[in-house]
Amino acid sequence: MLQKILAFPVEDQIFYAVLVFSWTVYIWEAYLAYRQRKVYRTTMHVPTELGKIMDSETFEKSRLYQLDKSNFGFWSGLYSETEGTLILLLGGIPFLWKMSGNLTAHFGFGPEYEISHSLVFLMLATLFSAFTGLPWSLYNTFVIEEKHGFNQQTLGFFLKDAVKKFAVTQCILLPVTSLLLYIIKIGGDYFFIYAWLFTLAVSLILVTIYADYIAPLFDKFTPLPDGELKSDIESMSKSINFPLTKVYVVEGSKRSSHSNAYFYGFFKNKRIVLFDTLLEDYSPLNNAGGTESATGEENQGAGNESKPKNKKQGCSNHEVLAVLGHELGHWKLGHTVKNIVISQMNSFLCFFLFAVLIGRKELFMAFGFHDSQPTLIGLMIIFQFIFSPYNELLSFCLTVLSRRFEFQADAFARNMGRSSELYSALIKLNKDNLGFPVADWLFSTWHYSHPPLLERLRALTGPKQD
């Protein structure tokens, strides 16, 4: 059998190796998801060790939510894998490239205008992807997220948002791609260095301008009003020399009731962003039905039937500070810088290997390009298909590293004296987001970039470690 395979032309060996590896990864992922779904189906009652931190009603809601998400992930993953395979088998990539060439020729651009040709191809490819992915996105938002109480969007808002995202993506993607292709064309033997430096510059610029100029196109950002929370955030930042300049609250509740918080910015210009759903005093869900925001745990009694099911969503001010202590721990411990360094080392390596492989005609022939070797197609083939085994290994290693960083950030918040507040915040956020606290060990090892809830809680209450 092996001899027959080796008797195939090199380009056929490459093509079928790509397909076999792609389906191997899919089957592996499907097996892991099956193991986790088995946990969702069989774990019907709150485990004894979780009895004090999760009630049976929340446990059942999270179980059903995660089971629905897992089933959806199976079918959407199967569709995606099947679609990708059919595109390759039916020559979808060279067909779209030819169609793009016909369009550019219609406007007077001949084969020598490869960059223009490439941009039309890229726009058509992303448009195709947007249309084929739209039904899945609609189902996920308006069936699964709606069913479990997370979706806050109307259909009109969703579609308007999708069009806006596509337009903004094209406004960034097309100019960046054209410049990258131009650099590769004129860069000579060391083009991979210039291409890497260019992508580094673009990534730094995007990180810098995203929250100030891009994110506000989709969400409303307002400065956190003066008060106890803002003063405490500023004091905590100052205590660890975090160069905080502004604190924003983003209106995430108009899309979803999921919570989040992050910081951004370079050098002496750091900003913190808090989702309104993270803040007990700001979450619109706590004011549903005209009720006032709750101010204490005792106000969530069974006697007040006018309050909504999601009453008390979000965290108290002290718990928000603990969550931010964790996030600032990532900064203080250099996790952000380390991730950037790893990302850029990987980027440089990939561009170097691309420079080595781009001259191999059999790579292009494997995917139906017998008469030309377009640079954009080379980037797609090498980065997406040829590097796929390396990308899978790297992804797993980064997942392991991320879990280590999360434990370290939790320990940092604990050393700031915020252990109990972070403990209660993690429980609240798990409840608000319907996270399921029981996981199959193999699924967790492969997929969880954040440690499971129980592991984080045990680390917060166990003996201190350096």
DABELVEN-V576189 format. One record per residue. N is the residue number from 1. RES is the residue in three letters. PHI is phi in whole degrees, -180 to 180 (NA if undefined). NEAR is the number of other ideal C-beta (glycine too) atoms within 8 Angstrom. D_LAST is the distance of its C-alpha to the last C-alpha in Angstrom with 2 decimals. Layout:
BEGIN
((N,RES,PHI,NEAR,D_LAST) (N,RES,PHI,NEAR,D_LAST))
END
This chain:
BEGIN
((1,MET,NA,4,54.65) (2,LEU,-64,5,52.29) (3,GLN,-65,6,55.31) (4,LYS,-65,7,56.80) (5,ILE,-65,9,53.65) (6,LEU,-68,7,53.53) (7,ALA,-77,5,57.21) (8,PHE,-67,9,56.36) (9,PRO,-58,6,56.26) (10,VAL,-57,8,52.86) (11,GLU,-65,10,52.68) (12,ASP,-70,9,53.25) (13,GLN,-62,11,50.56) (14,ILE,-64,12,48.08) (15,PHE,-60,11,49.22) (16,TYR,-74,10,49.00) (17,ALA,-64,8,45.70) (18,VAL,-63,13,44.26) (19,LEU,-64,11,45.81) (20,VAL,-63,8,44.72) (21,PHE,-66,10,41.09) (22,SER,-61,12,41.12) (23,TRP,-73,10,42.51) (24,THR,-63,8,40.19) (25,VAL,-63,10,37.18) (26,TYR,-62,11,39.00) (27,ILE,-63,8,39.77) (28,TRP,-62,8,36.18) (29,GLU,-65,9,35.01) (30,ALA,-65,11,37.87) (31,TYR,-65,8,36.91) (32,LEU,-62,13,33.32) (33,ALA,-64,13,34.74) (34,TYR,-62,8,37.23) (35,ARG,-61,11,34.55) (36,GLN,-71,12,32.82) (37,ARG,-63,12,36.22) (38,LYS,-62,9,36.91) (39,VAL,-64,13,33.87) (40,TYR,-60,12,35.26) (41,ARG,-75,7,38.70) (42,THR,-97,6,37.89) (43,THR,-89,9,35.14) (44,MET,-92,4,37.62) (45,HIS,-128,6,36.01) (46,VAL,-64,9,32.71) (47,PRO,-58,8,30.61) (48,THR,-54,5,30.15) (49,GLU,-70,5,26.38) (50,LEU,-99,12,27.09) (51,GLY,-56,8,29.94) (52,LYS,-84,3,28.23) (53,ILE,-119,6,26.87) (54,MET,-147,12,29.74) (55,ASP,-81,6,33.47) (56,SER,-66,8,35.89) (57,GLU,-66,6,37.63) (58,THR,-64,10,34.57) (59,PHE,-59,12,33.51) (60,GLU,-68,8,37.01) (61,LYS,-61,10,37.11) (62,SER,-68,14,33.87) (63,ARG,-62,12,35.13) (64,LEU,-68,9,38.42) (65,TYR,-63,12,36.93) (66,GLN,-68,12,34.60) (67,LEU,-67,11,37.50) (68,ASP,-62,11,39.77) (69,LYS,-63,9,37.29) (70,SER,-68,12,36.86) (71,ASN,-63,9,40.65) (72,PHE,-62,11,41.15) (73,GLY,-61,9,38.60) (74,PHE,-63,11,40.55) (75,TRP,-72,8,43.88) (76,SER,-67,10,42.74) (77,GLY,-67,12,40.92) (78,LEU,-64,10,44.07) (79,TYR,-62,9,46.19) (80,SER,-61,8,44.01) (81,GLU,-67,11,44.04) (82,THR,-66,8,47.78) (83,GLU,-60,9,48.54) (84,GLY,-61,9,46.68) (85,THR,-65,11,48.51) (86,LEU,-64,9,51.88) (87,ILE,-60,9,51.32) (88,LEU,-70,13,50.77) (89,LEU,-67,7,53.61) (90,LEU,-92,7,56.08) (91,GLY,71,8,55.34) (92,GLY,-63,9,53.94) (93,ILE,-68,12,52.17) (94,PRO,-63,10,55.30) (95,PHE,-64,9,57.40) (96,LEU,-68,12,55.32) (97,TRP,-65,13,55.38) (98,LYS,-66,8,59.17) (99,MET,-63,9,59.49) (100,SER,-64,13,57.47) (101,GLY,-64,10,59.78) (102,ASN,-65,8,62.80) (103,LEU,-66,9,61.51) (104,THR,-67,12,60.84) (105,ALA,-65,9,64.23) (106,HIS,-62,6,65.89) (107,PHE,-99,6,64.76) (108,GLY,90,5,65.98) (109,PHE,-103,8,62.83) (110,GLY,-84,6,63.53) (111,PRO,-60,6,61.32) (112,GLU,-71,4,60.46) (113,TYR,-93,9,58.41) (114,GLU,-66,11,55.51) (115,ILE,-65,10,52.92) (116,SER,-61,9,55.06) (117,HIS,-59,15,55.56) (118,SER,-65,15,51.82) (119,LEU,-67,11,51.12) (120,VAL,-65,11,53.76) (121,PHE,-59,12,52.29) (122,LEU,-63,12,48.79) (123,MET,-66,10,50.16) (124,LEU,-66,11,52.16) (125,ALA,-66,9,49.26) (126,THR,-70,12,46.93) (127,LEU,-67,9,49.85) (128,PHE,-60,9,50.43) (129,SER,-63,8,46.78) (130,ALA,-64,10,46.84) (131,PHE,-70,7,50.00) (132,THR,-72,8,48.97) (133,GLY,-86,8,45.59) (134,LEU,-61,9,47.15) (135,PRO,-59,7,48.42) (136,TRP,-67,9,45.03) (137,SER,-66,9,43.35) (138,LEU,-62,9,46.10) (139,TYR,-64,10,45.73) (140,ASN,-62,11,41.97) (141,THR,-77,12,42.35) (142,PHE,-97,11,45.57) (143,VAL,-114,8,45.43) (144,ILE,-72,12,41.91) (145,GLU,-65,11,40.11) (146,GLU,-66,10,43.29) (147,LYS,-59,7,43.63) (148,HIS,-102,11,40.19) (149,GLY,83,8,40.51) (150,PHE,-99,10,38.32) (151,ASN,-70,10,40.99) (152,GLN,-120,8,42.38) (153,GLN,-95,12,44.50) (154,THR,-90,5,48.24) (155,LEU,-63,7,49.78) (156,GLY,-62,6,51.17) (157,PHE,-63,9,47.85) (158,PHE,-61,12,46.21) (159,LEU,-68,8,48.95) (160,LYS,-61,8,49.03) (161,ASP,-64,11,45.27) (162,ALA,-65,11,45.65) (163,VAL,-64,8,48.43) (164,LYS,-64,10,46.51) (165,LYS,-63,9,43.43) (166,PHE,-63,11,45.74) (167,ALA,-64,8,47.50) (168,VAL,-65,10,44.38) (169,THR,-60,9,42.97) (170,GLN,-65,10,46.25) (171,CYS,-64,8,46.34) (172,ILE,-93,9,43.03) (173,LEU,-65,10,43.34) (174,LEU,-66,11,46.89) (175,PRO,-63,8,46.69) (176,VAL,-64,9,43.35) (177,THR,-64,12,44.77) (178,SER,-63,11,48.01) (179,LEU,-67,9,46.31) (180,LEU,-63,11,44.07) (181,LEU,-63,13,47.16) (182,TYR,-64,9,49.05) (183,ILE,-63,12,46.35) (184,ILE,-63,10,46.36) (185,LYS,-67,10,50.17) (186,ILE,-102,7,50.54) (187,GLY,-78,11,47.40) (188,GLY,69,5,49.05) (189,ASP,-66,3,47.19) (190,TYR,-108,7,43.90) (191,PHE,-60,13,44.03) (192,PHE,-64,12,40.66) (193,ILE,-70,9,38.99) (194,TYR,-66,10,40.90) (195,ALA,-65,13,40.26) (196,TRP,-65,12,36.51) (197,LEU,-62,8,36.59) (198,PHE,-65,11,38.73) (199,THR,-65,11,36.46) (200,LEU,-62,10,33.47) (201,ALA,-61,8,35.55) (202,VAL,-64,9,36.66) (203,SER,-64,9,33.19) (204,LEU,-67,9,32.03) (205,ILE,-65,8,35.24) (206,LEU,-64,10,34.97) (207,VAL,-61,9,31.42) (208,THR,-71,9,32.73) (209,ILE,-96,9,35.90) (210,TYR,-56,10,35.00) (211,ALA,-71,12,34.02) (212,ASP,-87,8,36.71) (213,TYR,-123,7,39.63) (214,ILE,-97,11,39.13) (215,ALA,-57,11,37.24) (216,PRO,-64,10,39.70) (217,LEU,-68,7,42.48) (218,PHE,-114,8,41.21) (219,ASP,-134,10,39.45) (220,LYS,-90,7,40.02) (221,PHE,-107,11,37.35) (222,THR,-127,7,37.83) (223,PRO,-61,7,35.92) (224,LEU,-64,11,34.03) (225,PRO,-61,5,36.46) (226,ASP,-59,4,35.76) (227,GLY,164,7,34.40) (228,GLU,-63,6,31.51) (229,LEU,-64,12,29.30) (230,LYS,-63,11,29.96) (231,SER,-63,9,29.41) (232,ASP,-68,10,26.06) (233,ILE,-64,14,24.94) (234,GLU,-65,10,26.18) (235,SER,-67,8,24.49) (236,MET,-65,14,21.05) (237,SER,-62,13,21.62) (238,LYS,-65,9,22.78) (239,SER,-66,7,19.81) (240,ILE,-115,8,17.57) (241,ASN,63,5,20.64) (242,PHE,-79,11,21.28) (243,PRO,-78,9,24.97) (244,LEU,-73,12,26.39) (245,THR,-114,8,30.17) (246,LYS,-146,7,31.25) (247,VAL,-125,13,30.29) (248,TYR,-115,13,32.50) (249,VAL,-113,14,33.39) (250,VAL,-104,12,34.74) (251,GLU,-82,10,37.43) (252,GLY,-72,13,35.87) (253,SER,-68,13,37.85) (254,LYS,-76,9,41.05) (255,ARG,-107,9,39.76) (256,SER,-152,11,37.39) (257,SER,-94,13,35.67) (258,HIS,-68,10,32.32) (259,SER,-112,13,29.57) (260,ASN,-166,8,27.30) (261,ALA,-160,12,25.70) (262,TYR,-159,7,24.76) (263,PHE,-127,10,24.77) (264,TYR,-153,9,26.70) (265,GLY,110,10,28.18) (266,PHE,-116,6,27.61) (267,PHE,56,5,26.94) (268,LYS,-96,5,27.99) (269,ASN,-134,8,29.46) (270,LYS,-98,13,26.92) (271,ARG,-127,13,28.24) (272,ILE,-111,15,26.81) (273,VAL,-120,14,28.90) (274,LEU,-115,13,28.95) (275,PHE,-72,14,31.21) (276,ASP,-61,13,33.70) (277,THR,-72,16,32.98) (278,LEU,-80,14,29.41) (279,LEU,-97,14,30.85) (280,GLU,-58,13,32.56) (281,ASP,-84,9,34.99) (282,TYR,-116,8,35.92) (283,SER,-62,16,36.17) (284,PRO,-60,8,39.90) (285,LEU,-66,11,39.53) (286,ASN,-80,15,38.95) (287,ASN,-110,10,42.30) (288,ALA,-60,9,44.25) (289,GLY,77,7,47.67) (290,GLY,84,4,47.80) (291,THR,-82,10,45.39) (292,GLU,-82,4,43.11) (293,SER,-63,8,39.31) (294,ALA,-71,11,37.92) (295,THR,-116,4,36.09) (296,GLY,-164,5,34.62) (297,GLU,-63,5,33.90) (298,GLU,-68,5,37.08) (299,ASN,-80,9,39.21) (300,GLN,-101,9,38.56) (301,GLY,-74,6,40.90) (302,ALA,-73,4,43.39) (303,GLY,-74,4,46.26) (304,ASN,-95,8,45.84) (305,GLU,-81,5,47.31) (306,SER,-79,5,47.81) (307,LYS,-85,9,44.14) (308,PRO,-72,8,43.08) (309,LYS,-59,4,40.99) (310,ASN,-87,11,38.05) (311,LYS,-56,10,38.12) (312,LYS,72,10,34.87) (313,GLN,-63,12,33.43) (314,GLY,93,14,30.39) (315,CYS,-118,12,27.84) (316,SER,-70,6,28.35) (317,ASN,-58,11,27.42) (318,HIS,-66,8,24.30) (319,GLU,-71,13,23.20) (320,VAL,-61,15,24.09) (321,LEU,-62,14,21.87) (322,ALA,-67,13,18.92) (323,VAL,-62,14,19.86) (324,LEU,-67,12,20.16) (325,GLY,-59,14,16.76) (326,HIS,-64,13,15.49) (327,GLU,-64,13,18.00) (328,LEU,-68,14,17.22) (329,GLY,-62,15,13.54) (330,HIS,-59,11,15.12) (331,TRP,-70,12,17.00) (332,LYS,-63,9,14.50) (333,LEU,-87,10,12.14) (334,GLY,78,7,15.40) (335,HIS,-64,12,15.90) (336,THR,-63,8,19.50) (337,VAL,-64,7,20.32) (338,LYS,-62,8,18.87) (339,ASN,-65,8,21.01) (340,ILE,-64,8,23.97) (341,VAL,-63,8,23.68) (342,ILE,-61,10,23.55) (343,SER,-60,9,26.44) (344,GLN,-75,10,28.50) (345,MET,-63,8,28.03) (346,ASN,-65,9,29.23) (347,SER,-61,11,32.06) (348,PHE,-63,10,33.20) (349,LEU,-60,8,33.24) (350,CYS,-65,10,35.25) (351,PHE,-67,13,37.75) (352,PHE,-64,9,38.17) (353,LEU,-67,10,38.90) (354,PHE,-61,13,41.16) (355,ALA,-63,9,43.10) (356,VAL,-71,6,43.55) (357,LEU,-94,11,44.74) (358,ILE,-62,10,46.77) (359,GLY,-83,4,49.89) (360,ARG,-81,7,50.07) (361,LYS,-64,7,53.03) (362,GLU,-64,10,52.42) (363,LEU,-64,14,49.29) (364,PHE,-70,14,51.55) (365,MET,-64,10,54.32) (366,ALA,-61,13,52.01) (367,PHE,-112,13,51.69) (368,GLY,93,8,55.34) (369,PHE,-105,12,55.55) (370,HIS,-92,5,58.29) (371,ASP,-111,3,59.92) (372,SER,-148,5,57.13) (373,GLN,-130,9,53.49) (374,PRO,-64,11,52.21) (375,THR,-63,12,48.96) (376,LEU,-62,11,47.54) (377,ILE,-65,13,48.41) (378,GLY,-62,14,46.75) (379,LEU,-60,9,43.52) (380,MET,-64,10,43.76) (381,ILE,-62,13,44.61) (382,ILE,-74,14,42.01) (383,PHE,-72,9,39.02) (384,GLN,-89,8,39.76) (385,PHE,-104,9,41.40) (386,ILE,-68,11,40.90) (387,PHE,-85,11,37.18) (388,SER,-59,12,36.59) (389,PRO,-62,7,35.15) (390,TYR,-62,7,32.71) (391,ASN,-63,8,31.85) (392,GLU,-65,9,31.13) (393,LEU,-65,8,28.76) (394,LEU,-62,9,26.98) (395,SER,-59,8,26.76) (396,PHE,-65,9,25.09) (397,CYS,-63,8,22.51) (398,LEU,-69,10,21.77) (399,THR,-64,12,21.51) (400,VAL,-62,8,18.85) (401,LEU,-63,9,16.92) (402,SER,-61,10,17.52) (403,ARG,-61,12,16.06) (404,ARG,-63,8,12.75) (405,PHE,-63,11,12.97) (406,GLU,-64,12,13.97) (407,PHE,-61,11,11.03) (408,GLN,-66,11,8.79) (409,ALA,-68,14,11.58) (410,ASP,-62,14,11.78) (411,ALA,-64,12,8.28) (412,PHE,-63,14,9.49) (413,ALA,-63,14,12.70) (414,ARG,-65,12,11.36) (415,ASN,-69,7,9.82) (416,MET,-83,9,13.34) (417,GLY,84,5,14.88) (418,ARG,-118,12,16.31) (419,SER,-64,10,15.03) (420,SER,-66,6,18.59) (421,GLU,-68,11,20.27) (422,LEU,-68,17,18.23) (423,TYR,-57,11,18.90) (424,SER,-70,9,22.59) (425,ALA,-65,13,22.73) (426,LEU,-61,12,21.53) (427,ILE,-67,12,24.24) (428,LYS,-63,11,26.82) (429,LEU,-66,13,26.23) (430,ASN,-63,12,26.42) (431,LYS,-69,11,29.64) (432,ASP,-61,13,31.09) (433,ASN,-95,8,30.56) (434,LEU,53,12,31.67) (435,GLY,-75,10,28.68) (436,PHE,-93,11,29.20) (437,PRO,-82,11,26.23) (438,VAL,-112,7,27.46) (439,ALA,-136,11,27.23) (440,ASP,-65,10,28.56) (441,TRP,-63,6,25.78) (442,LEU,-74,8,27.47) (443,PHE,-61,14,28.25) (444,SER,-63,10,24.73) (445,THR,-61,7,23.32) (446,TRP,-82,9,25.89) (447,HIS,-111,8,26.07) (448,TYR,-78,12,23.15) (449,SER,-77,8,21.23) (450,HIS,-112,7,19.43) (451,PRO,-62,10,18.10) (452,PRO,-57,9,20.73) (453,LEU,-53,11,20.75) (454,LEU,-61,9,20.21) (455,GLU,-65,8,17.04) (456,ARG,-68,14,15.57) (457,LEU,-67,12,16.96) (458,ARG,-63,8,15.65) (459,ALA,-65,11,12.01) (460,LEU,-73,12,12.76) (461,THR,-101,7,14.41) (462,GLY,-80,7,12.44) (463,PRO,-63,3,10.10) (464,LYS,-67,7,6.90) (465,GLN,-128,5,3.77) (466,ASP,-76,2,0.00))
END
